[in-house]
């Protein structure tokens, strides 16, 4: 057995000892409409006691899936119509888009359109999901 294989075996053993119920299971859910949300909530309410305990203990988790971004036509005004109200759009052409930028966009009720040279950090992506900020990446 090589050193790498021995190390992996030791790590597996430690994980088994520390997490007797196993690693948490994460399920991706897509909630893009009110109907999706209602269906998901109904599913949660119908869980049996064992499944509810998995949720309470953190062994079962959910991750919000990324909905496909709507494209903004070239030359479109800054602000897309959504439910009859304009949504302000903030364009970022280049650089890193950080959590702070996402927080500012959330407070302003903006959605972001990122140019080809803009990079979204992983923490910013998580903050955008949590705060409902829509992000579109131009190709």
N, C-alpha and C positions, 0 to 999 in steps of 0.2 A: 504494500500500500504506500503510495507516495505521501509526502508531507501535506500536500493540498487536500488529498482525499481524507487523511486523518483529521485535518482541521475542519473540513466540512462535516465529518461524522460527529466531531465534538460539538460543533455549533448546532447541529440537528438535535443532539442529545440535550443540550442546554435549553433549546426552544421547547422541546417536549416537556422538560421538567418545569419550566417557567410558565408555560401556557398549556395546562393539562387539557383544556377544552379545544385546543387547536388555535390556529390563526383566525382573525376575524374575516368574515366573508363580506365583500363589498359588491353591491349590486348597483348597476347604473340604471337610472330611471330618466325617462324623457318626459318633461312636463312643459309642453308648449301651449296648451289650451286649458280652459277651465274644465273641460271634460276629462282631460288627462289627470288633472289634479283631483277631481272628484273620484275618478276610478282608483287612483292610488290610495286615497284616504279610505275608501271603502275596503280595499284590499287589506290595509293596516288594521282596520276595525274587525275584520273577519279572522285575524290570526288566532291560532290556538294558544293556550297558555305557555307551552314550550317555546314557540316562536316569539311570543311577547318577551319572555325572559331573555332570549338571545338579543333582542333589541335593547332591552334595559341594561344588559351587561356589556354591550358594545361588541359582542361577537358577530352581530349582523349590523351592517352599515349600508347607507345609501350614498351614492354619488350622483349629482345632477349631470345628466348628459348634455352635451353641447348641441343646441339646435343649429341647423344650417343658417348662416347669415343671409339676409336678403341683400341682393345687390343694389347698389345705388347707381343709376345711370349717369354717365358722364354729362356734366352740365346741369345736373339736377340741383335745385336750390338746397342750401344747407338746412336740413330739417326734413324728415320723411313723415308722411301722414300715417298716424297710428290712432285708430279709434277716433278719427276726426280731429285730433289735436296734433300740432307739429311737435316733433321730438327734436330738440337741438342736437346738432352734430358737431363734434369736435374732431378735426383732422389732425393727425400727427404723421408727418412725412418721414421722420427719421429719429433714431436714438432709441433709448430704452424706455419702455412704458412701465412705470413702477406702481406699487400699491398706492402711493400718494396721488398719482395721476388718476387712478381709478376712483379713489375716495373723492377727489374734486369733481369728477364726472358724475358720480352718484349724487353728490349734494346739489349739483346743477341740473340734474335730470337729463344728462346728455348721453348719447351713444357715441362710440368712438369708431372712426374709420382710420385704419393704419395704412400708411404708404408702404411701398416695397422695402424701404430701408429702416422701418420701425420694427422693434423687437419687443414682444410682450414677455415679461418675466413670469416664471411659474407662480410666484406669490401674487402678482397682479392678476393673473388668470383666475386664481382661487378667489381673490377679493371681488373680481367682476362677477363671478358666478353667485357669490354670497349676497352681493348688493344689487344684482339684477342689471348691471351695466352691460348693454349689448356691444359687442366688438365685431367689426368686420375687417378682414385683412384683404387689401387689394393685391391682385396677382400681377 
